């Protein structure tokens, strides 16, 4: 099992602090997520149906012609390696570790890559998280499409995990996913704050999605979760509100970290990433204050999400103010 953020009960047990007393900044999930309405009771009594409006809502939101709903992007990333004979898969590091784990488990060779020394001739698949987790690295869509065209010319794939792009989707590749060998994943877990619903989407050519659907099997998303996802994707007013709120919170976090002389090396709208030799000590100090962050070892670094309320901002401010190197 790979380590992930959000293991709050484990932290509560380890540090002897009650779960309800913690400020969880470890996951990079929108702290002011889409407001979930009451779920109609009859949705619990029926199997999911493909013609329930979710696909239409997703096509409109993502501006993609062909979409397959899946049980979170995690389900897709675990299934994708089985759709290709073992080969060489290029990835940038550090990044979301489940990707490399899934491809290696399926017999592929994962090849570390760097954007400034790209050698596409040596790989069959290029897999990117955009913006990257945890570094926040972004790429121009024209650059990504150029890499795709080089790979597709010889039967290769470009796979892009856009889990963190919703807050600023300018360079999303979803509108281009009718092109052969271009596969894009999205999720409602981060921007919409619906990680528990386990709803994601894969966008690619229709024939490819049929192969992926056959690999995953039927009823990948529960009926109530499909209903929630449809409502959230159609709520353009909330989406505009949340993008504006996240922009303000991101700037506030950057200012707070600067105030405490903590340099930010990368960020998205939902987290800040700090490279520091003191990362482990800072992680432990904040944990003793009831603040859970995400510690990385390669490189030694810390990822910090956003507080939700003014009381949570003050909790973080207090924890940082008592930090001593």
VENBELFEN-V736308 format. One record per residue. N is the residue number from 1. SS is DSSP state (2 for helix, 1 for strand, 0 for the rest). PHI is phi in whole degrees, 0 to 359 (none if undefined). BURIAL is + if it has 16 or more other ideal C-beta (glycine too) atoms within 10 Angstrom, else -. Layout:
# VENBELFEN-V736308
n: [N,N]
ss: [SS,SS]
phi: [PHI,PHI]
burial: [BURIAL,BURIAL]
This chain:
# VENBELFEN-V736308
n: [1,2,3,4,5,6,7,8,9,10,11,12,13,14,15,16,17,18,19,20,21,22,23,24,25,26,27,28,29,30,31,32,33,34,35,36,37,38,39,40,41,42,43,44,45,46,47,48,49,50,51,52,53,54,55,56,57,58,59,60,61,62,63,64,65,66,67,68,69,70,71,72,73,74,75,76,77,78,79,80,81,82,83,84,85,86,87,88,89,90,91,92,93,94,95,96,97,98,99,100,101,102,103,104,105,106,107,108,109,110,111,112,113,114,115,116,117,118,119,120,121,122,123,124,125,126,127,128,129,130,131,132,133,134,135,136,137,138,139,140,141,142,143,144,145,146,147,148,149,150,151,152,153,154,155,156,157,158,159,160,161,162,163,164,165,166,167,168,169,170,171,172,173,174,175,176,177,178,179,180,181,182,183,184,185,186,187,188,189,190,191,192,193,194,195,196,197,198,199,200,201,202,203,204,205,206,207,208,209,210,211,212,213,214,215,216,217,218,219,220,221,222,223,224,225,226,227,228,229,230,231,232,233,234,235,236,237,238,239,240,241,242,243,244,245,246,247,248,249,250,251,252,253,254,255,256,257,258,259,260,261,262,263,264,265,266,267,268,269,270,271,272,273,274,275,276,277,278,279,280,281,282,283,284,285,286,287,288,289,290,291,292,293,294,295,296,297,298,299,300,301,302,303,304,305,306,307,308,309,310,311,312,313,314,315,316,317,318,319,320,321,322,323,324,325]
ss: [0,0,0,0,0,0,0,2,2,2,2,2,2,2,2,0,0,0,2,2,2,0,1,1,0,0,0,0,0,0,0,0,0,0,0,0,0,0,0,0,2,2,2,2,2,0,0,0,0,0,0,0,0,2,2,2,2,2,2,2,2,2,0,0,0,0,1,1,1,1,0,2,2,2,2,2,2,2,2,2,2,2,2,0,0,0,0,1,1,1,1,1,0,0,0,0,2,2,2,2,2,2,2,2,2,0,0,0,1,1,1,1,1,0,2,2,2,0,0,2,2,2,0,0,1,1,1,1,1,0,0,0,0,0,0,0,0,0,0,0,2,2,2,2,2,2,2,2,2,2,2,2,0,0,0,0,1,1,1,1,1,0,0,0,0,2,2,2,2,2,2,0,0,2,2,2,0,0,0,0,0,1,1,1,1,1,1,0,0,0,0,0,0,0,2,2,2,0,0,1,1,1,1,0,0,2,2,2,2,2,2,2,2,2,2,2,0,0,0,0,0,0,2,2,2,2,2,2,2,2,2,2,2,2,0,2,2,2,2,2,2,2,2,2,2,2,2,2,2,2,2,2,2,2,2,2,2,2,2,0,0,0,0,0,0,1,1,0,0,0,1,1,1,1,1,0,0,0,2,2,2,2,2,2,2,2,2,2,0,0,1,1,0,1,1,1,1,0,0,1,1,1,1,1,1,0,0,0,0,2,2,2,2,2,2,2,2,2,2,2,2,0,0,0,0]
phi: [none,279,276,226,285,89,275,289,296,296,297,299,291,293,259,69,241,302,307,290,267,272,252,267,246,266,252,71,257,306,287,240,290,304,288,285,277,302,270,305,303,294,294,281,253,229,290,301,235,291,259,271,101,296,297,296,297,292,297,290,292,271,55,237,286,230,222,241,290,222,281,79,297,301,297,291,295,283,270,303,300,285,270,218,296,308,207,251,241,275,217,267,231,287,202,299,291,297,298,300,300,294,289,294,298,273,97,276,258,271,247,297,233,227,294,275,222,289,236,289,295,263,229,257,224,247,242,235,259,223,293,286,245,255,282,77,300,241,227,290,299,295,295,297,292,292,299,299,297,294,289,295,299,236,82,274,239,246,249,236,266,256,302,251,267,300,291,208,275,306,255,294,262,303,291,255,281,278,273,298,82,249,233,237,247,228,210,267,287,268,297,280,68,246,301,288,285,56,234,217,216,242,241,193,297,302,297,295,296,296,295,294,298,297,290,277,87,279,55,288,237,296,305,299,293,297,297,300,298,298,297,294,293,273,272,292,296,296,300,295,301,293,298,293,295,295,298,295,293,297,293,296,295,301,293,296,294,296,302,257,58,249,284,268,259,187,198,236,291,243,200,240,239,242,263,203,296,264,302,295,293,293,302,293,298,296,298,296,267,77,237,262,240,243,263,242,254,226,285,295,200,225,249,234,277,255,292,261,238,298,298,290,299,291,299,293,303,294,297,289,292,260,281,230,292]
burial: [-,-,-,-,+,+,-,+,-,-,+,+,-,-,-,-,+,-,-,-,-,+,+,+,+,+,+,+,+,+,+,+,+,+,-,-,-,-,-,-,-,-,+,-,-,-,-,+,-,-,-,+,-,+,+,-,+,+,+,-,+,+,-,+,-,+,+,+,+,+,+,+,+,+,+,+,+,+,+,+,+,-,-,+,-,-,+,-,+,+,+,+,-,+,+,+,-,-,+,+,+,+,+,-,-,+,-,+,-,+,+,-,+,-,-,-,-,+,-,+,-,-,+,+,+,+,+,+,+,+,+,+,+,+,+,+,+,+,+,-,+,-,-,+,+,-,+,+,-,-,+,+,-,-,-,+,+,+,+,+,+,+,+,+,+,+,+,+,+,-,+,+,+,+,-,+,+,-,-,-,+,+,+,+,+,+,+,+,+,+,+,+,+,+,+,-,+,+,+,+,+,+,+,+,+,-,-,+,+,-,-,+,+,-,-,+,-,-,-,+,+,+,+,+,+,+,+,+,+,+,+,+,+,+,+,-,-,+,+,-,-,+,-,-,+,+,-,-,+,+,-,-,+,-,-,+,+,-,-,-,-,+,-,-,-,+,+,+,+,+,+,+,+,+,+,+,-,-,+,-,-,+,+,-,+,+,+,-,+,+,+,+,+,+,+,+,-,-,-,-,+,+,+,+,+,+,+,+,-,-,-,+,+,-,+,+,-,-,+,+,-,-,-,-,-]
